[in-house]
Amino acid sequence: MRLRARRRAAGSSVVEEWEERGPEAGGWDLSPGARANATVLARWFAWAVICAGPILGLLAWMSAAAAVDAVPPPQPRAQHAEADGTGPSGFAELFVAAFVAAGEGDQDQLAPYYPSAGQLQLDGKPGRQRASQTTAVRVRQTAPGAWSVTVAAHIEPTGQPRDAEDKDVAEAPSGALRYFQVPVLASTGSGTSGAEGYVAATLPAEVAAPGGQSHQPQLGYGPERAAAPGDTRAETAGEFLGAYLTGSGELDRYLAPGLHMEAVSPAPYRKVEVESLAVAGEESAGSSATGVPADGTRQRLLVQIRATGTDRVGVPLSYALTLTARAGRWEIAALDATPATVHRTPPTAPTGPAT
């Protein structure tokens, strides 16, 4: 419903009449003046929005910048090489091999490992000796991205002596085992890849063998004795190792329940003989076991065998075994990873080929 004013002349006065009108199809009916006012308001509103846009955008940008400043930047994380030191070890081994063989004019051969090699004075003929074998025997991480690697190397002379100097080298003991300590640092490549690599901080330092003179460890077995006839432990060990190394016979028949192992494949030997054995806790060298004790009894053995291949050459081998008694016979409970020592006992779980 709406009211509409109408003017009607009545003499000199104007009489206004109001009448009720119903709604029309187009909505509210505005007078020309009202329409003009609405148009002006719409224009002002549009201009206000246009003018306020840049201001609102500036305020939003300032708010975002303030939020970014409030969040602390992420701290760079140090890049650590592999925990087992495989990379530094391999690098040090290569460096020592190149260092041992280097001679006069070989500075560029050492530069990939030691950037300051160009300033070195190298004497002797290149390749007058070589490291036939190199292996890292000690790796210590001294700081983040820094390692001290001790490399063992078999140093051998090469070729025939050509003069007195070479003769001294050639008559040196062949295959001498020497040790070199190399300080290794992690470095970031200068190329586009930025890959991490390694560099030697200094030249290798020749050092004594780690740990000093090696001594035979005291094993946790009784005296070693020849395998006596009728010793059921020696028989079980010999039959098991025969099946294990020659592929003859069924291996599972010698194993305790729950233990699974695979024979060495391809079989490297044709015959296996037990030469001697030592039993943990056995004090007398003359004792032997011709029977089998009660079920569940366990014994640890160190068995020396001679395995013969197709070339008919016997090879001496040692095996640490754990045996258990069940149903009147011995069974293999474990092929121990290490022999028993006075202060250590081997793990009972099988290792190597066992699964």
Buried (B, 14 or more C-beta within 10 A) or exposed (E): EEEEEEEEEEEEEEEEEEEEEEEEEEEEEEEEEEEEEEEEEEEEEEEEEEEEEEEEEEEEEEEEEEEEEEEEEEEEEEEEBEEEBEBBBBBBBBBBBBBBBBBEEBBEBBBBBBEEBEEEEBEBBEEBBBBBEBEBEBBEBEEEBBBBBBBBBBBBBEEEBEEEEBEEBBEEEEEEEBBBBBBBBBEEEEEEEEEBEBBBEEBBEEEEEEEEEEEEEEBBBBEBBEBBEEBBBBBBBBBBBBBBBBBBBEBEEBBBEEBEBEBBEEBEBBBBBBBBBBBBEBEEEEEBBEEBEEEEEBBBBBBBBBBBBEEEEBEEBEBBBBBBBBEEEBBBBBBBEEBBEEEEBBEEEBEEBBE
